[in-house]
Amino acid sequence: MSRSPNPSRAITCAVVAAALFLAGCGTGEALRVRGFDRDEWQQPERVVADLALAPARKVADLGAGGGYFTFRLARAVGPMGASTRWTSTRA
């Protein structure tokens, strides 16, 4: 017994895939957040190291934009720490 294609299911799958990609689950997320060669001139590992964040601390990334530093700060404070980001939406 063959199944006939279900167009609504295909559309649903396409919409879910697009939403996941746009939410950061796609390979384009790294490029969107980091840009080309951003690590070279901004030296994020050095910045985070200079902050001397200890595990289980709280940290905030103000003006975070796409979260370039947010994820690095979260790794620095670990799972027992807390990190948050804030970005103004005002023009």
Summary of the structure (lengths in Angstrom):
residues: 91
radius of gyration: 18.9
end to end distance: 58.2
largest distance: 64.8
contacts: 181
relative contact order: 0.12
helix: 52%
strand: 11%
